[in-house]
Amino acid sequence: MKLDPKIPPGDLESKWTRYRSTVKLVSPANKRKLDVLVVGSGLAGASAAASLAELGYRVKVFCFQDSPRRAHSIAAQGGINAAKNYRNDGDSVYRLFYDTIKGGDYRSREANVYRLAEVSSNIIDQCVAQGVPFAREYGGVLANRSFGGTQVERTFYARGQTGQQLLLGAYQALQRQVGQGNAQVFPRHEMLELVVRDGRAIGIIARNLVTGELERHSGHAVVLATGGYGNVFYLSTNAMGCNVTAIWKAYKKGAAFGNPCFTQIHPTCLPQHGSYQSKLTLMSESLRNDGRVWVPKHKGDKRRPADIPESERDYFLERKYPAFGNLVPRDIASRAVKEVCDEGRGVGPTGLAVYLDFSDAIRRLGRSVIEARYGNLFEMYEKITGDNPYETPMMIYPAVHYTMGGLWVDYQLSTTIPGLYAIGECNFSDHGANRLGASALMQGLADGYFILPYTIGEYLSGLIRTGSIPTTYSEFDAAERDVAQRIERLLSIKGAYTVDHFHRELGKIMWDHCGMARSRQSLEYAAGEVKKLREAFWHEVRVPGTAYELNPELEKAGRVADFLELAALIIQDALHREESCGGHFRVEYQTEDGEALRRDDEFMYVAAFEFAGEEAPAILHKEPLKYEVVTPSQRSYK
Amino acid sequence: MRVTLKVWRQKNAQDKGRFETYELDHIDEHASFLEMFDVLNEKLIKEGKDPVAFDHDCREGICGMCSMVINGRPHGPLPRTTTCQLHMRHFRDGETIVVEPWRAGAFPVIKDLVVDRSAFDRIIAAGGFISVNTGQAVEANSILVPKENADKAMSAAECIGCGACVAACKNASAMLFVAAKVSHLALLPQGQPERYRRVRNMVAQMDKEGFGACTNTNACEAACPKGISVANIARMNREYLRATLLAED
């Protein structure tokens, strides 16, 4: 396998402009002859599908939910970044680019990140034109707020439901194309295999989740936009259905998997409370604009928060990072929270929580301002916990939220399989080892609206004479047979344990031994445990029902089986990366004051893994990262 | 806590369906309603029975997937709350809870508590958008939107498309859902060029899907987990009337 990032030549500032002006085009008449399959309907998938259909390609979209509008992008709360500099606070494309590279701890590609910052402004223009109801000032212009890891206000938002509004914008654009007959949506369909012929992606096998039938769909290109794999940790802020299956099938068919161990643990989530718990809920990072994070100074202080005087509180983020205070990036904040809880200063019934306190902000700005800014988040908090955050501080704890890792893609967002593209969270992305807040929405929409529609032409222009791709090729037969056999096997085990049992066990191993702090010892232990669990799964899982009906347990079983395989790859990557960077913290590699210690001389590369068989370890390939404009330094938010 | 569940079981669209009764014990009062269903399903699977199929995904009240009629009320007893955000502490120990799917001709049952809501997607496809292709947009701040209108549009746009409004309505009307989208776009300058076309096409599609008429009982607003106001229906009626009067064809 050869990794060619295909970064265009020239200055950083002109690469994308030049690429766009010279990329091969497909004429309107020829676009009508080309089929594109888009798997996933979140921000990346829906925006790509709508844009490609507008261009004239024949588009099919697949999602496992009952409607494309339900994809998990809908749950993003806080906002979307763009280098508009509406606030006149010194923002620029370069600064957004720089913040993102630095925030990612110098483990992402300069050219990609610069392009992302460059198109960020167009995204806002596009969304406003679609009618996305962003927050506005009295003068009618767009409002902004700030987010972690930045010192400017460049985040656009729609109350606490920015993801929802952006997704509905993209969904509506997609439905418009559906109405015009340019796109077809297949809801309640799950991609279970990628079909590859002569080294090119030519289609997928999808299971109709209502009837259970396996369907063959062919396309000149396949675009995966299937989101992140945080649910490998069982408890995460992801939706219940978020999974790795589509990209895992692609990986096993030859697509390289980039930086699988780069996982984002988000600092402000609701703490875990019971063993029946099915998911963790995020409280938007925007809360750290006005909320102050603290714990008691003294270990074991069990007084009510209101009874702890100012002098006995430790606002540890403000103390440790005076320049950024409560708005340090997520990886830094999460580790700091873990540290104070490990010291025994955590609060709440389990001691695994810290306070996020709004009383100062309420005193300063008044309750109505806070309500206007975060009303729905406060309401959500109260609904879940029964506590009123206007009166008592919130309790928060870090949780798995986002995966920076994913399928390796080149500058054109193409995987190592020609014809197979990966966009949004499911690619290894522009976020390096840590993503900044409000940048996921930006990346998903940048990929879908403004990058893929150009870059895919480069590939499709070579296929204008191909004609429709038959689904009778032997590769389709083989892929469908493999899927059917696997389903049969899952149903025939009839063991004693539920799918959820294995998923919970897997999550526990991953969180305890491959979570916020990792060591050689913990990772080696985790590798052994995951292997045992995987064997147990295939002997002892019970999947009720049949293949030919709506069978949610069967769907989950397939996903958990893939998570069990993915877990091994995450651990392999985490073991090999003997440094700390961003969300990947190896306890062996830290500075004297406990910050992540990068080892640029040895690890300044993207780790791209190639599948080498069910039992063999994956083969590591390295894409060296060259910094021509930015000089990597130890990240400091002090 | 202990609860008795009477759950609608229906194998597929053709099956007549019936209630089954299940007893659950040791349910944590802090568990969500869906987590209680997870516990039920694990129990059923271990007993060799068929688990209950139900729709759910984000479990934080925003995806609009969850859809249970609980004791006769879509999303249960709490105002402005989806099923996934409803917690067991709002039920009595020993209570009997009746759980059914959305019931509406336009939302056929697929299995147990899962219904087909694709009619909503078709209504949006008929006109619930602003026709602008990717790439041609003008500078965002060249379109000024008075804050009051932006806020009103946002309040309408908060609809999660769950269909509780339809399930709550004795006529199974989709007026609140359609009105929310019509209002959102009609309140913004960007939505003006297609304003009348949009409302006509969306209403026509709504009727075609077999949703009932609105008789102003406001049950939809009461059931809406996002508190979408019936004022939007009044706005849509005005829009529709204007569109009809101004129609050139």
Chai-1 contact restraints between the chains, C-beta under 6 A:
chainA,res_idxA,chainB,res_idxB,connection_type,confidence,min_distance_angstrom,max_distance_angstrom,comment,restraint_id
A,S51,B,T134,contact,1.0,0.0,6.0,A-B,restraint_1
A,E54,B,N133,contact,1.0,0.0,6.0,A-B,restraint_2
A,Q65,B,D57,contact,1.0,0.0,6.0,A-B,restraint_3
A,D66,B,R117,contact,1.0,0.0,6.0,A-B,restraint_4
A,S67,B,D121,contact,1.0,0.0,6.0,A-B,restraint_5
A,R69,B,G161,contact,1.0,0.0,6.0,A-B,restraint_6
A,R70,B,D57,contact,1.0,0.0,6.0,A-B,restraint_7
A,R70,B,C63,contact,1.0,0.0,6.0,A-B,restraint_8
A,R70,B,M65,contact,1.0,0.0,6.0,A-B,restraint_9
A,I74,B,I62,contact,1.0,0.0,6.0,A-B,restraint_10
A,I74,B,C63,contact,1.0,0.0,6.0,A-B,restraint_11
A,A75,B,C58,contact,1.0,0.0,6.0,A-B,restraint_12
A,A75,B,E60,contact,1.0,0.0,6.0,A-B,restraint_13
A,A75,B,I62,contact,1.0,0.0,6.0,A-B,restraint_14
A,I124,B,A140,contact,1.0,0.0,6.0,A-B,restraint_15
A,D125,B,A137,contact,1.0,0.0,6.0,A-B,restraint_16
A,D125,B,A140,contact,1.0,0.0,6.0,A-B,restraint_17
A,Q126,B,A137,contact,1.0,0.0,6.0,A-B,restraint_18
A,V128,B,A140,contact,1.0,0.0,6.0,A-B,restraint_19
A,V128,B,I143,contact,1.0,0.0,6.0,A-B,restraint_20
A,A129,B,V132,contact,1.0,0.0,6.0,A-B,restraint_21
A,A129,B,A137,contact,1.0,0.0,6.0,A-B,restraint_22
A,A129,B,Q190,contact,1.0,0.0,6.0,A-B,restraint_23
A,Q130,B,I130,contact,1.0,0.0,6.0,A-B,restraint_24
A,Q130,B,V132,contact,1.0,0.0,6.0,A-B,restraint_25
A,G131,B,I130,contact,1.0,0.0,6.0,A-B,restraint_26
A,G131,B,L185,contact,1.0,0.0,6.0,A-B,restraint_27
A,G131,B,L188,contact,1.0,0.0,6.0,A-B,restraint_28
A,G131,B,Q190,contact,1.0,0.0,6.0,A-B,restraint_29
A,G131,B,G191,contact,1.0,0.0,6.0,A-B,restraint_30
A,P133,B,A150,contact,1.0,0.0,6.0,A-B,restraint_31
A,P133,B,A153,contact,1.0,0.0,6.0,A-B,restraint_32
A,P133,B,M154,contact,1.0,0.0,6.0,A-B,restraint_33
A,P133,B,A157,contact,1.0,0.0,6.0,A-B,restraint_34
A,R136,B,V145,contact,1.0,0.0,6.0,A-B,restraint_35
A,R136,B,K147,contact,1.0,0.0,6.0,A-B,restraint_36
A,R136,B,A150,contact,1.0,0.0,6.0,A-B,restraint_37
A,Y138,B,K147,contact,1.0,0.0,6.0,A-B,restraint_38
A,G140,B,L144,contact,1.0,0.0,6.0,A-B,restraint_39
A,G140,B,V145,contact,1.0,0.0,6.0,A-B,restraint_40
A,G140,B,P146,contact,1.0,0.0,6.0,A-B,restraint_41
A,V141,B,N141,contact,1.0,0.0,6.0,A-B,restraint_42
A,L142,B,A140,contact,1.0,0.0,6.0,A-B,restraint_43
A,Q164,B,I62,contact,1.0,0.0,6.0,A-B,restraint_44
A,Q172,B,G128,contact,1.0,0.0,6.0,A-B,restraint_45
A,Q172,B,F129,contact,1.0,0.0,6.0,A-B,restraint_46
A,Q175,B,I124,contact,1.0,0.0,6.0,A-B,restraint_47
A,Q175,B,A125,contact,1.0,0.0,6.0,A-B,restraint_48
A,R176,B,F129,contact,1.0,0.0,6.0,A-B,restraint_49
A,V178,B,A125,contact,1.0,0.0,6.0,A-B,restraint_50
A,G179,B,A125,contact,1.0,0.0,6.0,A-B,restraint_51
A,V210,B,I110,contact,1.0,0.0,6.0,A-B,restraint_52
A,A239,B,D57,contact,1.0,0.0,6.0,A-B,restraint_53
A,A239,B,C58,contact,1.0,0.0,6.0,A-B,restraint_54
A,M240,B,D57,contact,1.0,0.0,6.0,A-B,restraint_55
A,G241,B,D57,contact,1.0,0.0,6.0,A-B,restraint_56
A,H273,B,H30,contact,1.0,0.0,6.0,A-B,restraint_57
A,G274,B,D28,contact,1.0,0.0,6.0,A-B,restraint_58
A,Y276,B,A31,contact,1.0,0.0,6.0,A-B,restraint_59
A,Y276,B,E35,contact,1.0,0.0,6.0,A-B,restraint_60
A,Y276,B,V39,contact,1.0,0.0,6.0,A-B,restraint_61
A,S278,B,E35,contact,1.0,0.0,6.0,A-B,restraint_62
A,S278,B,D38,contact,1.0,0.0,6.0,A-B,restraint_63
A,K279,B,R59,contact,1.0,0.0,6.0,A-B,restraint_64
A,T281,B,E60,contact,1.0,0.0,6.0,A-B,restraint_65
A,K383,B,Q85,contact,1.0,0.0,6.0,A-B,restraint_66
A,Y449,B,T134,contact,1.0,0.0,6.0,A-B,restraint_67
A,T498,B,E42,contact,1.0,0.0,6.0,A-B,restraint_68
A,T498,B,I45,contact,1.0,0.0,6.0,A-B,restraint_69
A,P544,B,I45,contact,1.0,0.0,6.0,A-B,restraint_70
A,P544,B,D50,contact,1.0,0.0,6.0,A-B,restraint_71
A,L550,B,A53,contact,1.0,0.0,6.0,A-B,restraint_72
A,L550,B,I110,contact,1.0,0.0,6.0,A-B,restraint_73
A,L550,B,K111,contact,1.0,0.0,6.0,A-B,restraint_74
A,P552,B,A53,contact,1.0,0.0,6.0,A-B,restraint_75
